[in-house]
Amino acid sequence: MKVLIVDDEPLARDELHYLVERNPQVTEIFEAEGVVSAQQVVNKEHPDLMFLDIQLTDGSGMALAESLKSQPNHPYIVFATAYDQYALDAFDADAIDYLLKPFSQQRVNDAIERVGKLVKPARSAPDVQRQQDNPRLSLTNDERTIILQKDSILYLQTQDGVTSVWAKGGHRVISKQPLTNLLKQLDPAQFTRIHRSFAVNLDMVSELEPSFNHTYELTLKDGSKVPVSRSYVTSVKQALGMQ
């Protein structure tokens, strides 16, 4: 399932992204900060589900939802907001659900489950398991396909629509495949998201230390430094066996 998160607050997008990507039905996650950028993503990527805030910097999420109703194959809408007074208007706009901040994993999963019953899954669970069990990762870039051994990967970084995969020996492979898609092919017991832009091979981590503003930083076995955002600190500590 393709999911679009629309919120003009980066931290709110980051936190919701973390909860959404933990759901196994989700195959791709896109983000937009306002009405205009959200419409562009809808036109280009055709998401199945949109988590939509109501008050956005460049317009109204409610008005966007109303406008999408007339478009063919529009995404299902789940309003995700701090305001409870718009609930009735939301369902008039054909919203599937209405989530209030702060979000819980269970409520996000419930919303995805509702939409999942309405759309065809993009990939079956056995296919996902086979991809995760494969020791090799295929990375496409234009007309080239580069094969990496998963155990050699240090970390992955996404920036400006491009994903960089860093491997041992300073080897870097660039791919147009979204980070979320690549993570679906990696064993979640070994690879985990640590930031909206970074994922890391846990077997390559040698040190975790505090950074500024309640964030952390990981040091990898080759000396690389990668950031851990606030939304991921707890899950990263758990993955590393820390309490």
Number of C-alpha atoms within 10 A of each C-alpha: 20 18 24 25 27 27 27 19 14 14 14 20 19 21 18 23 21 19 18 24 18 14 15 13 19 22 20 22 20 18 20 21 19 24 25 12 14 22 16 12 15 20 12 9 14 16 21 23 25 27 29 29 28 25 17 17 13 12 13 16 24 22 12 18 25 17 13 18 16 9 10 7 12 18 21 24 25 25 28 26 22 14 15 12 8 14 17 11 12 21 15 12 18 14 22 17 21 23 21 15 12 11 16 13 13 10 15 21 17 13 20 26 13 13 20 16 9 10 12 11 14 12 12 10 12 9 11 15 14 10 17 19 12 13 13 16 19 14 20 15 14 9 5 10 12 12 12 16 12 20 15 16 21 26 25 25 20 20 12 6 10 15 23 20 23 19 20 14 10 10 11 15 17 18 22 15 16 19 25 19 13 20 20 19 22 22 18 15 10 14 23 21 26 24 22 23 16 21 23 26 23 20 16 22 20 12 13 18 11 13 13 7 8 11 15 19 18 23 16 20 14 14 12 14 15 21 21 27 24 16 21 20 19 14 15 22 12 10 16 13 8 9 7
